[in-house]
Amino acid sequence: MSRCFWPVVILTAIGTRDLSDALWQRCHYAHMDYPDRATELAILAARLPGEGSGTMGRIVGFLQDLRREDLEKKPDVVEMLDFAAALAGLAVNDLSADARLLQATLATLLKTKAERAAVPTEVAQRSAGKAA
């Protein structure tokens, strides 16, 4: 006798759009918060093993501070990895050293024009200085 298995589909959402009631009724919901500092550092170290721990700490601190800003979509781990790769590619170790360069790399974290407007250079520099 053969068994019939229903396919399992996993949906992910970052809360930027509402799902229909019919879809919500057919789903199990699990909220996952952002990882804590130690977990984010471990993820970053695994993906960019050549980076120094001080630089990684500044990146994670900057990102966690940026998440406190009023943004539509707060930067996630994927954006953190893109940001760290951009900084590594540009050989940036000190986030607060060059405001223009920092603002340019924010495109990896802030995807919309409204988000970039919500984090002007002054805010980014303040957060970078605190993370240093």
N, CA, C and O atoms as a MOPAC input file, in Angstrom:
PM7 MOZYME 1SCF
protein

 N      0.84800 1    -1.17500 1     0.00000 1
 C      0.00000 1     0.00000 1     0.00000 1
 C      0.89500 1     1.23900 1     0.00000 1
 O      1.78000 1     1.36600 1     0.84600 1
 N      0.67400 1     2.12700 1    -0.91900 1
 C      1.50200 1     3.33400 1    -1.00500 1
 C      0.91100 1     4.44000 1    -0.12900 1
 O     -0.29500 1     4.50700 1     0.11200 1
 N      1.79900 1     5.28600 1     0.32300 1
 C      1.38300 1     6.41700 1     1.15800 1
 C      1.38100 1     7.68100 1     0.31000 1
 O      2.19600 1     7.84500 1    -0.59900 1
 N      0.48300 1     8.53300 1     0.61700 1
 C      0.41400 1     9.82600 1    -0.06400 1
 C      0.86800 1    10.90400 1     0.91500 1
 O      0.31600 1    11.03500 1     2.00700 1
 N      1.85300 1    11.65500 1     0.52500 1
 C      2.35300 1    12.74100 1     1.36900 1
 C      2.03100 1    14.07200 1     0.70200 1
 O      2.24700 1    14.26100 1    -0.49500 1
 N      1.51500 1    14.97400 1     1.50100 1
 C      1.23800 1    16.30900 1     1.00000 1
 C      2.53600 1    17.10100 1     0.98800 1
 O      3.35700 1    16.96600 1     1.89600 1
 N      2.71900 1    17.90100 1    -0.00800 1
 C      3.95200 1    18.71000 1    -0.02100 1
 C      3.92800 1    19.73300 1     1.12000 1
 O      2.86900 1    20.21500 1     1.52300 1
 N      5.08200 1    20.03800 1     1.60900 1
 C      5.22600 1    21.06200 1     2.63100 1
 C      5.83400 1    22.28500 1     1.96700 1
 O      6.86500 1    22.19600 1     1.30100 1
 N      5.19700 1    23.41000 1     2.15200 1
 C      5.67000 1    24.66200 1     1.57500 1
 C      5.98700 1    25.60500 1     2.72000 1
 O      5.16900 1    25.80300 1     3.61800 1
 N      7.16300 1    26.17900 1     2.68600 1
 C      7.56100 1    27.12600 1     3.72200 1
 C      7.56200 1    28.51500 1     3.10600 1
 O      8.23900 1    28.76900 1     2.11000 1
 N      6.79900 1    29.40100 1     3.70800 1
 C      6.72400 1    30.79000 1     3.26000 1
 C      7.48000 1    31.65900 1     4.25700 1
 O      7.42600 1    31.43100 1     5.46600 1
 N      8.16600 1    32.63400 1     3.74700 1
 C      8.80700 1    33.60000 1     4.63800 1
 C      8.24600 1    34.97400 1     4.30600 1
 O      7.90500 1    35.26000 1     3.15800 1
 N      8.15800 1    35.80000 1     5.30200 1
 C      7.66200 1    37.16100 1     5.11000 1
 C      8.39700 1    38.07500 1     6.07200 1
 O      8.71100 1    37.69100 1     7.19900 1
 N      8.66200 1    39.26200 1     5.62500 1
 C      9.33800 1    40.22400 1     6.49000 1
 C      8.37700 1    41.29900 1     6.99500 1
 O      8.79200 1    42.32000 1     7.54300 1
 N      7.09800 1    41.04600 1     6.79700 1
 C      6.09700 1    41.95000 1     7.34000 1
 C      5.86800 1    43.20900 1     6.52900 1
 O      5.25400 1    44.15000 1     7.03000 1
 N      6.34400 1    43.25900 1     5.28200 1
 C      6.13900 1    44.46100 1     4.48700 1
 C      4.82600 1    44.43600 1     3.71700 1
 O      4.36600 1    45.47200 1     3.23700 1
 N      4.21600 1    43.24800 1     3.59700 1
 C      2.92800 1    43.13200 1     2.91800 1
 C      2.00100 1    42.27700 1     3.76100 1
 O      2.43200 1    41.37200 1     4.47600 1
 N      0.73400 1    42.58500 1     3.65900 1
 C     -0.25400 1    41.75700 1     4.34500 1
 C     -0.54900 1    40.53200 1     3.49000 1
 O     -0.64900 1    40.61600 1     2.26600 1
 N     -0.68500 1    39.40000 1     4.15700 1
 C     -1.09600 1    38.17900 1     3.46800 1
 C     -2.60800 1    38.06600 1     3.55400 1
 O     -3.22300 1    38.58800 1     4.48400 1
 N     -3.19600 1    37.39700 1     2.60200 1
 C     -4.65600 1    37.26200 1     2.60000 1
 C     -5.10100 1    36.40800 1     3.78700 1
 O     -4.33300 1    35.59200 1     4.29700 1
 N     -6.33300 1    36.60200 1     4.21600 1
 C     -6.88700 1    35.80800 1     5.31700 1
 C     -6.87600 1    34.32200 1     4.98100 1
 O     -6.59300 1    33.49100 1     5.84400 1
 N     -7.18400 1    33.98400 1     3.73100 1
 C     -7.20400 1    32.57600 1     3.33000 1
 C     -5.81700 1    31.95000 1     3.48900 1
 O     -5.70000 1    30.80100 1     3.91600 1
 N     -4.79200 1    32.68600 1     3.15500 1
 C     -3.43500 1    32.15300 1     3.30700 1
 C     -3.05600 1    32.04100 1     4.78300 1
 O     -2.47500 1    31.03900 1     5.20000 1
 N     -3.38300 1    33.06000 1     5.57000 1
 C     -3.09100 1    33.01500 1     7.01100 1
 C     -3.74800 1    31.81600 1     7.68800 1
 O     -3.16100 1    31.20700 1     8.58400 1
 N     -4.95900 1    31.47800 1     7.26300 1
 C     -5.67300 1    30.36300 1     7.87800 1
 C     -5.01100 1    29.02600 1     7.58800 1
 O     -5.22100 1    28.06200 1     8.32400 1
 N     -4.23100 1    28.95100 1     6.54900 1
 C     -3.59700 1    27.69100 1     6.15800 1
 C     -2.13200 1    27.60000 1     6.60600 1
 O     -1.43500 1    26.64400 1     6.26400 1
 N     -1.68100 1    28.57300 1     7.35300 1
 C     -0.26600 1    28.62500 1     7.72800 1
 C     -0.08000 1    28.54700 1     9.24300 1
 O     -0.96400 1    28.90900 1    10.01900 1
 N      1.06700 1    28.07700 1     9.62500 1
 C      1.51500 1    28.17900 1    11.01100 1
 C      2.46900 1    29.35400 1    11.04500 1
 O      3.29300 1    29.51100 1    10.14400 1
 N      2.37100 1    30.16600 1    12.05400 1
 C      3.15900 1    31.38200 1    12.12300 1
 C      4.23600 1    31.26000 1    13.19100 1
 O      3.95200 1    30.88100 1    14.32700 1
 N      5.45100 1    31.57600 1    12.82900 1
 C      6.55400 1    31.58800 1    13.79600 1
 C      7.32700 1    32.88800 1    13.59000 1
 O      7.85200 1    33.13900 1    12.50500 1
 N      7.39400 1    33.69800 1    14.61700 1
 C      8.13600 1    34.95500 1    14.54000 1
 C      9.58200 1    34.71700 1    14.94400 1
 O      9.86200 1    34.11000 1    15.97700 1
 N     10.48400 1    35.19700 1    14.12400 1
 C     11.90800 1    35.09600 1    14.44500 1
 C     12.45800 1    36.51000 1    14.54900 1
 O     12.42100 1    37.27100 1    13.58200 1
 N     12.95900 1    36.85100 1    15.70700 1
 C     13.53500 1    38.17000 1    15.90900 1
 C     14.94100 1    38.19700 1    15.33500 1
 O     15.48500 1    37.16700 1    14.93700 1
 N     15.52200 1    39.39300 1    15.29900 1
 C     16.90200 1    39.51000 1    14.84500 1
 C     17.81200 1    38.77400 1    15.82400 1
 O     17.51300 1    38.70400 1    17.01600 1
 N     18.90600 1    38.23300 1    15.33500 1
 C     19.82100 1    37.53600 1    16.24000 1
 C     20.47200 1    38.50300 1    17.22300 1
 O     20.56200 1    39.70200 1    16.96000 1
 N     20.92100 1    37.97500 1    18.35100 1
 C     21.63200 1    38.82000 1    19.31300 1
 C     23.03900 1    39.09900 1    18.78400 1
 O     23.45100 1    38.55000 1    17.76200 1
 N     23.75700 1    39.94900 1    19.48500 1
 C     25.08300 1    40.38800 1    19.04700 1
 C     26.03700 1    39.20800 1    18.83900 1
 O     26.72100 1    39.13500 1    17.81800 1
 N     26.08400 1    38.29900 1    19.79000 1
 C     27.01000 1    37.16600 1    19.69400 1
 C     26.70800 1    36.29800 1    18.47700 1
 O     27.62600 1    35.83500 1    17.80000 1
 N     25.44300 1    36.07800 1    18.19900 1
 C     25.06000 1    35.26400 1    17.04600 1
 C     25.41500 1    35.96900 1    15.74500 1
 O     25.92900 1    35.34700 1    14.81600 1
 N     25.14000 1    37.26800 1    15.67800 1
 C     25.49500 1    38.00200 1    14.46500 1
 C     27.00300 1    38.02600 1    14.24700 1
 O     27.47300 1    37.91500 1    13.11500 1
 N     27.75200 1    38.17000 1    15.32100 1
 C     29.21900 1    38.12100 1    15.19800 1
 C     29.68400 1    36.76100 1    14.68400 1
 O     30.58700 1    36.68700 1    13.85100 1
 N     29.07400 1    35.69200 1    15.17500 1
 C     29.43100 1    34.34600 1    14.73200 1
 C     29.09500 1    34.14700 1    13.25300 1
 O     29.87700 1    33.54900 1    12.51400 1
 N     27.95100 1    34.63900 1    12.82800 1
 C     27.55800 1    34.54100 1    11.41700 1
 C     28.55000 1    35.30300 1    10.55000 1
 O     29.00300 1    34.80100 1     9.52100 1
 N     28.88000 1    36.50600 1    10.96800 1
 C     29.81000 1    37.33600 1    10.21400 1
 C     31.19900 1    36.70200 1    10.15800 1
 O     31.84100 1    36.71200 1     9.10800 1
 N     31.66100 1    36.15700 1    11.26700 1
 C     32.97200 1    35.50600 1    11.30300 1
 C     33.01200 1    34.28000 1    10.39400 1
 O     34.04000 1    33.99400 1     9.78100 1
 N     31.90100 1    33.55800 1    10.30700 1
 C     31.84300 1    32.37200 1     9.44800 1
 C     31.86400 1    32.75500 1     7.97000 1
 O     32.43500 1    32.03700 1     7.14900 1
 N     31.24700 1    33.87600 1     7.63200 1
 C     31.16400 1    34.29800 1     6.23200 1
 C     32.36900 1    35.09900 1     5.77000 1
 O     32.73900 1    35.04400 1     4.59700 1
 N     32.98800 1    35.85100 1     6.69200 1
 C     34.15800 1    36.66100 1     6.34400 1
 C     35.27200 1    36.38700 1     7.34300 1
 O     35.58700 1    37.23800 1     8.17400 1
 N     35.86800 1    35.20300 1     7.26500 1
 C     36.84100 1    34.82300 1     8.27800 1
 C     38.09200 1    35.68800 1     8.30700 1
 O     38.79800 1    35.68600 1     9.31600 1
 N     38.39700 1    36.42700 1     7.24800 1
 C     39.60200 1    37.25000 1     7.21500 1
 C     39.46800 1    38.57700 1     7.93100 1
 O     40.46600 1    39.25900 1     8.16200 1
 N     38.24900 1    38.95500 1     8.28500 1
 C     38.03000 1    40.24700 1     8.94400 1
 C     38.45100 1    40.18700 1    10.40200 1
 O     38.32200 1    39.15000 1    11.05300 1
 N     38.94700 1    41.28800 1    10.90200 1
 C     39.32300 1    41.36400 1    12.31000 1
 C     38.10400 1    41.44200 1    13.20100 1
 O     37.05400 1    41.92600 1    12.77900 1
 N     38.23200 1    40.97400 1    14.42200 1
 C     37.08900 1    40.96600 1    15.33900 1
 C     36.63600 1    42.38600 1    15.68400 1
 O     35.45200 1    42.61600 1    15.92700 1
 N     37.56700 1    43.33000 1    15.70600 1
 C     37.18000 1    44.72200 1    15.98100 1
 C     36.30000 1    45.28900 1    14.89500 1
 O     35.30100 1    45.95200 1    15.17400 1
 N     36.67300 1    45.02700 1    13.65000 1
 C     35.87800 1    45.49600 1    12.51700 1
 C     34.51400 1    44.84200 1    12.52100 1
 O     33.50300 1    45.50700 1    12.29200 1
 N     34.47400 1    43.53600 1    12.78000 1
 C     33.18500 1    42.82900 1    12.81600 1
 C     32.30300 1    43.37100 1    13.93900 1
 O     31.09400 1    43.52300 1    13.76100 1
 N     32.89100 1    43.65600 1    15.07600 1
 C     32.13300 1    44.22100 1    16.18900 1
 C     31.54800 1    45.57200 1    15.84700 1
 O     30.42000 1    45.88100 1    16.23100 1
 N     32.31400 1    46.38700 1    15.11900 1
 C     31.81100 1    47.70900 1    14.70500 1
 C     30.66900 1    47.55800 1    13.70400 1
 O     29.68600 1    48.29700 1    13.76000 1
 N     30.80100 1    46.60600 1    12.79500 1
 C     29.74300 1    46.39200 1    11.79800 1
 C     28.45600 1    45.94900 1    12.48200 1
 O     27.38700 1    46.49200 1    12.20200 1
 N     28.54900 1    44.97500 1    13.37100 1
 C     27.35500 1    44.47900 1    14.06700 1
 C     26.76400 1    45.57500 1    14.95000 1
 O     25.54500 1    45.74400 1    14.98200 1
 N     27.59300 1    46.31100 1    15.65800 1
 C     27.10400 1    47.40900 1    16.49400 1
 C     26.39900 1    48.46900 1    15.67000 1
 O     25.34400 1    48.96800 1    16.06000 1
 N     26.98200 1    48.81200 1    14.53000 1
 C     26.37900 1    49.79300 1    13.63200 1
 C     25.02700 1    49.31000 1    13.14900 1
 O     24.05100 1    50.06000 1    13.15800 1
 N     24.97300 1    48.06100 1    12.72800 1
 C     23.72500 1    47.50000 1    12.20900 1
 C     22.64500 1    47.46200 1    13.28900 1
 O     21.49500 1    47.81800 1    13.03100 1
 N     23.01100 1    47.03600 1    14.49100 1
 C     22.02100 1    46.97100 1    15.56800 1
 C     21.53100 1    48.35900 1    15.94600 1
 O     20.36200 1    48.53000 1    16.29100 1
 N     22.40800 1    49.35000 1    15.88500 1
 C     21.99500 1    50.72300 1    16.15000 1
 C     21.07400 1    51.22700 1    15.03300 1
 O     20.09100 1    51.91800 1    15.30100 1
 N     21.39100 1    50.88500 1    13.80600 1
 C     20.58400 1    51.30000 1    12.66700 1
 C     19.17500 1    50.71500 1    12.74100 1
 O     18.21800 1    51.35400 1    12.30500 1
 N     19.04200 1    49.53300 1    13.27800 1
 C     17.71500 1    48.91200 1    13.41900 1
 C     16.81400 1    49.67200 1    14.38400 1
 O     15.59900 1    49.47500 1    14.37100 1
 N     17.37600 1    50.52600 1    15.21000 1
 C     16.55900 1    51.33200 1    16.12900 1
 C     15.94100 1    52.54800 1    15.43800 1
 O     15.06700 1    53.21000 1    15.99700 1
 N     16.40100 1    52.83300 1    14.22500 1
 C     15.84800 1    53.94400 1    13.45200 1
 C     14.46200 1    53.55700 1    12.92900 1
 O     14.11500 1    52.37800 1    12.86200 1
 N     13.68900 1    54.56100 1    12.56500 1
 C     12.34100 1    54.33800 1    12.06300 1
 C     12.41100 1    53.99200 1    10.57900 1
 O     12.28400 1    54.86300 1     9.71700 1
 N     12.61400 1    52.71600 1    10.29800 1
 C     12.73800 1    52.24700 1     8.92000 1
 C     11.58900 1    51.30500 1     8.58500 1
 O     11.08400 1    50.59000 1     9.45000 1
 N     11.19000 1    51.31400 1     7.33500 1
 C     10.12400 1    50.41200 1     6.88700 1
 C     10.57900 1    48.96400 1     6.96800 1
 O      9.85400 1    48.10300 1     7.46600 1
 N     11.78500 1    48.70200 1     6.47600 1
 C     12.35800 1    47.35300 1     6.56400 1
 C     13.74600 1    47.47500 1     7.18100 1
 O     14.67600 1    48.00300 1     6.57200 1
 N     13.85200 1    46.99100 1     8.35800 1
 C     15.12900 1    47.06600 1     9.06500 1
 C     16.11400 1    46.08900 1     8.43800 1
 O     15.71800 1    44.99800 1     8.02900 1
 N     17.39400 1    46.46000 1     8.35600 1
 C     18.38100 1    45.57800 1     7.72800 1
 C     18.47900 1    44.23100 1     8.44800 1
 O     18.54500 1    44.16300 1     9.67500 1
 N     18.48600 1    43.18900 1     7.66400 1
 C     18.52800 1    41.82700 1     8.17500 1
 C     19.95000 1    41.29300 1     8.08200 1
 O     20.86700 1    42.02300 1     7.70600 1
 N     20.13300 1    40.04300 1     8.41900 1
 C     21.45500 1    39.41300 1     8.38900 1
 C     22.01800 1    39.41200 1     6.97400 1
 O     23.21600 1    39.62500 1     6.78900 1
 N     21.18300 1    39.17700 1     5.98100 1
 C     21.65600 1    39.17000 1     4.59500 1
 C     22.23400 1    40.53200 1     4.22800 1
 O     23.29800 1    40.61400 1     3.61500 1
 N     21.53600 1    41.59500 1     4.60300 1
 C     22.05100 1    42.93700 1     4.32900 1
 C     23.33800 1    43.19800 1     5.10700 1
 O     24.24900 1    43.85300 1     4.60100 1
 N     23.41400 1    42.68900 1     6.33700 1
 C     24.64400 1    42.84800 1     7.11900 1
 C     25.81700 1    42.21800 1     6.37600 1
 O     26.89300 1    42.81000 1     6.30500 1
 N     25.61900 1    41.02600 1     5.82500 1
 C     26.69000 1    40.34200 1     5.10300 1
 C     27.08300 1    41.11700 1     3.84400 1
 O     28.26700 1    41.20800 1     3.51900 1
 N     26.11000 1    41.66900 1     3.14100 1
 C     26.40200 1    42.49300 1     1.95800 1
 C     27.18600 1    43.74500 1     2.35600 1
 O     28.14900 1    44.12000 1     1.68700 1
 N     26.77400 1    44.38100 1     3.43700 1
 C     27.43900 1    45.58500 1     3.94500 1
 C     28.87800 1    45.26700 1     4.32500 1
 O     29.79800 1    45.99900 1     3.95900 1
 N     29.07300 1    44.17900 1     5.05700 1
 C     30.41600 1    43.78000 1     5.48500 1
 C     31.29700 1    43.45800 1     4.28000 1
 O     32.47600 1    43.80900 1     4.26500 1
 N     30.73000 1    42.79000 1     3.26800 1
 C     31.50300 1    42.47500 1     2.06400 1
 C     31.89100 1    43.74400 1     1.31300 1
 O     33.00300 1    43.84800 1     0.79400 1
 N     30.96800 1    44.71400 1     1.25500 1
 C     31.28000 1    45.99000 1     0.59500 1
 C     32.39900 1    46.70800 1     1.33500 1
 O     33.32800 1    47.22300 1     0.71100 1
 N     32.31700 1    46.74600 1     2.65400 1
 C     33.36300 1    47.40200 1     3.44200 1
 C     34.70200 1    46.68500 1     3.27200 1
 O     35.74300 1    47.32800 1     3.13400 1
 N     34.67100 1    45.35300 1     3.28200 1
 C     35.90900 1    44.58100 1     3.10800 1
 C     36.49500 1    44.83100 1     1.72200 1
 O     37.70800 1    44.98400 1     1.57800 1
 N     35.65200 1    44.87300 1     0.71900 1
 C     36.11500 1    45.12500 1    -0.64500 1
 C     36.74100 1    46.49800 1    -0.81000 1
 O     37.62800 1    46.69500 1    -1.64100 1
 N     36.27100 1    47.44200 1    -0.01100 1
 C     36.81800 1    48.80000 1    -0.05200 1
 C     37.91700 1    49.01200 1     0.98800 1
 O     38.44400 1    50.11500 1     1.12900 1
 N     38.25600 1    47.94900 1     1.71100 1
 C     39.28900 1    47.99800 1     2.75900 1
 C     38.97000 1    49.03800 1     3.83200 1
 O     39.85300 1    49.75300 1     4.30400 1
 N     37.68700 1    49.10800 1     4.21000 1
 C     37.25300 1    50.04100 1     5.24900 1
 C     37.24500 1    49.31200 1     6.58400 1
 O     36.52000 1    48.33200 1     6.75300 1
 N     38.04100 1    49.78200 1     7.52400 1
 C     38.06900 1    49.21100 1     8.87400 1
 C     37.37800 1    50.11000 1     9.88600 1
 O     36.84900 1    49.62900 1    10.88700 1
 N     37.38100 1    51.41800 1     9.62900 1
 C     36.79900 1    52.39400 1    10.54600 1
 C     35.58100 1    53.01700 1     9.87600 1
 O     35.71500 1    53.79300 1     8.92900 1
 N     34.40500 1    52.67900 1    10.36400 1
 C     33.16500 1    53.15700 1     9.74800 1
 C     33.01800 1    54.66600 1     9.81500 1
 O     32.35200 1    55.25700 1     8.96400 1
 N     33.62200 1    55.29600 1    10.80100 1
 C     33.43900 1    56.73400 1    10.98100 1
 C     34.51400 1    57.56000 1    10.28000 1
 O     34.49200 1    58.78700 1    10.37400 1
 N     35.45500 1    56.92200 1     9.58000 1
 C     36.57700 1    57.64800 1     8.98100 1
 C     36.17200 1    58.47900 1     7.76600 1
 O     36.68600 1    59.58300 1     7.58500 1
 N     35.27000 1    57.97900 1     6.93700 1
 C     34.91400 1    58.66000 1     5.69200 1
 C     33.39600 1    58.64800 1     5.54200 1
 O     32.80600 1    57.63100 1     5.17900 1
 N     32.76900 1    59.79300 1     5.82600 1
 C     31.30300 1    59.89200 1     5.79900 1
 C     30.74600 1    59.59700 1     4.40900 1
 O     29.70600 1    58.95100 1     4.28500 1
 N     31.42600 1    60.06300 1     3.36600 1
 C     30.94300 1    59.85400 1     2.00600 1
 C     30.96100 1    58.36800 1     1.64100 1
 O     30.02200 1    57.86000 1     1.02900 1
 N     32.01900 1    57.69200 1     2.01800 1
 C     32.13400 1    56.26200 1     1.74700 1
 C     31.10200 1    55.46700 1     2.54500 1
 O     30.49100 1    54.53500 1     2.02300 1
 N     30.91200 1    55.83700 1     3.80500 1
 C     29.90000 1    55.17300 1     4.63300 1
 C     28.52700 1    55.32700 1     4.00200 1
 O     27.77400 1    54.35800 1     3.90500 1
 N     28.19300 1    56.54300 1     3.57000 1
 C     26.88100 1    56.78700 1     2.96500 1
 C     26.71100 1    55.96400 1     1.69800 1
 O     25.61700 1    55.46800 1     1.42900 1
 N     27.76800 1    55.81100 1     0.91900 1
 C     27.69000 1    55.02000 1    -0.31600 1
 C     27.44500 1    53.54200 1    -0.02100 1
 O     26.69800 1    52.88200 1    -0.74200 1
 N     28.06600 1    53.02400 1     1.03000 1
 C     27.89000 1    51.60000 1     1.34500 1
 C     26.54000 1    51.31400 1     1.99200 1
 O     26.12500 1    50.15700 1     2.07000 1
 N     25.85400 1    52.34600 1     2.45300 1
 C     24.53300 1    52.14200 1     3.05500 1
 C     23.51500 1    51.60700 1     2.04600 1
 O     22.46300 1    51.10000 1     2.43500 1
 N     23.82100 1    51.71800 1     0.76700 1
 C     22.91600 1    51.17000 1    -0.25600 1
 C     22.75300 1    49.66700 1    -0.09500 1
 O     21.76000 1    49.10600 1    -0.55800 1
 N     23.70300 1    49.00700 1     0.55100 1
 C     23.58200 1    47.57300 1     0.79100 1
 C     22.61800 1    47.27000 1     1.93200 1
 O     22.10400 1    46.15700 1     2.03600 1
 N     22.37100 1    48.26500 1     2.78900 1
 C     21.49300 1    48.07600 1     3.94900 1
 C     20.11700 1    48.69300 1     3.75500 1
 O     19.11000 1    48.12900 1     4.18300 1
 N     20.07700 1    49.83300 1     3.12100 1
 C     18.84300 1    50.59600 1     2.97400 1
 C     18.42000 1    50.55700 1     1.51100 1
 O     19.09300 1    51.12500 1     0.65100 1
 N     17.31700 1    49.89300 1     1.23000 1
 C     16.95800 1    49.57600 1    -0.14800 1
 C     16.10800 1    50.62600 1    -0.85100 1
 O     16.12800 1    50.70300 1    -2.07900 1
 N     15.36700 1    51.43100 1    -0.11000 1
 C     14.47600 1    52.38600 1    -0.76400 1
 C     14.95100 1    53.81600 1    -0.53900 1
 O     15.73400 1    54.09800 1     0.36800 1
 N     14.46200 1    54.69300 1    -1.37700 1
 C     14.79500 1    56.11500 1    -1.25800 1
 C     14.32800 1    56.66500 1     0.08800 1
 O     15.02200 1    57.46900 1     0.71100 1
 N     13.15500 1    56.23100 1     0.53200 1
 C     12.61900 1    56.69200 1     1.81800 1
 C     13.51300 1    56.24600 1     2.98000 1
 O     13.73900 1    57.01000 1     3.91800 1
 N     14.01700 1    55.01700 1     2.91700 1
 C     14.90800 1    54.53200 1     3.97700 1
 C     16.21300 1    55.31200 1     3.98300 1
 O     16.72000 1    55.67300 1     5.04500 1
 N     16.76200 1    55.57700 1     2.79000 1
 C     18.01100 1    56.34500 1     2.73000 1
 C     17.79200 1    57.75900 1     3.25400 1
 O     18.68000 1    58.33000 1     3.88700 1
 N     16.60800 1    58.33200 1     2.99300 1
 C     16.30000 1    59.66600 1     3.50400 1
 C     16.13600 1    59.64700 1     5.02400 1
 O     16.42500 1    60.64100 1     5.69100 1
 N     15.66900 1    58.51100 1     5.57600 1
 C     15.47700 1    58.39500 1     7.02400 1
 C     16.79700 1    58.27200 1     7.76700 1
 O     16.85000 1    58.49100 1     8.97700 1
 N     17.86700 1    57.92200 1     7.05000 1
 C     19.18700 1    57.77400 1     7.67400 1
 C     20.16400 1    58.68800 1     6.93700 1
 O     20.98700 1    58.21700 1     6.15100 1
 N     20.07400 1    59.99600 1     7.19000 1
 C     21.01300 1    60.91300 1     6.53900 1
 C     22.44000 1    60.69000 1     7.05200 1
 O     22.66700 1    59.94100 1     8.00300 1
 N     23.36600 1    61.34000 1     6.41600 1
 C     24.78100 1    61.17500 1     6.74600 1
 C     25.04900 1    61.38600 1     8.23100 1
 O     25.83700 1    60.65200 1     8.82600 1
 N     24.40200 1    62.37900 1     8.83600 1
 C     24.63500 1    62.67400 1    10.25400 1
 C     24.24200 1    61.50500 1    11.14600 1
 O     24.95000 1    61.17500 1    12.09700 1
 N     23.11600 1    60.88500 1    10.83600 1
 C     22.64200 1    59.73400 1    11.61700 1
 C     23.59400 1    58.55900 1    11.43600 1
 O     23.95400 1    57.89000 1    12.40500 1
 N     23.99900 1    58.31100 1    10.20100 1
 C     24.91700 1    57.21200 1     9.92400 1
 C     26.24900 1    57.43000 1    10.64200 1
 O     26.80900 1    56.49100 1    11.20800 1
 N     26.75900 1    58.66700 1    10.62100 1
 C     28.02100 1    58.96700 1    11.28900 1
 C     27.88800 1    58.79900 1    12.79800 1
 O     28.79600 1    58.28200 1    13.44900 1
 N     26.76500 1    59.23100 1    13.35200 1
 C     26.54100 1    59.08200 1    14.80300 1
 C     26.55700 1    57.61000 1    15.17500 1
 O     27.19700 1    57.21900 1    16.15100 1
 N     25.85500 1    56.79400 1    14.40100 1
 C     25.81600 1    55.35900 1    14.67500 1
 C     27.18600 1    54.73500 1    14.47600 1
 O     27.59200 1    53.87400 1    15.25600 1
 N     27.90000 1    55.15600 1    13.44900 1
 C     29.23700 1    54.61600 1    13.19300 1
 C     30.18900 1    54.99600 1    14.32300 1
 O     31.03500 1    54.19700 1    14.72700 1
 N     30.04800 1    56.20300 1    14.82300 1
 C     30.90600 1    56.63900 1    15.93200 1
 C     30.63400 1    55.87200 1    17.20400 1
 O     31.56100 1    55.56900 1    17.95600 1
 N     29.35900 1    55.54800 1    17.46000 1
 C     29.01600 1    54.75800 1    18.64100 1
 C     29.52400 1    53.32200 1    18.51200 1
 O     29.89000 1    52.68900 1    19.50200 1
 N     29.53900 1    52.82100 1    17.27600 1
 C     29.97200 1    51.43700 1    17.06000 1
 C     31.48200 1    51.29600 1    17.12600 1
 O     31.99900 1    50.19100 1    17.29100 1
 N     32.18900 1    52.40400 1    16.99700 1
 C     33.66300 1    52.36100 1    16.97800 1
 C     34.23300 1    51.99600 1    18.33000 1
 O     35.45200 1    51.91700 1    18.48500 1

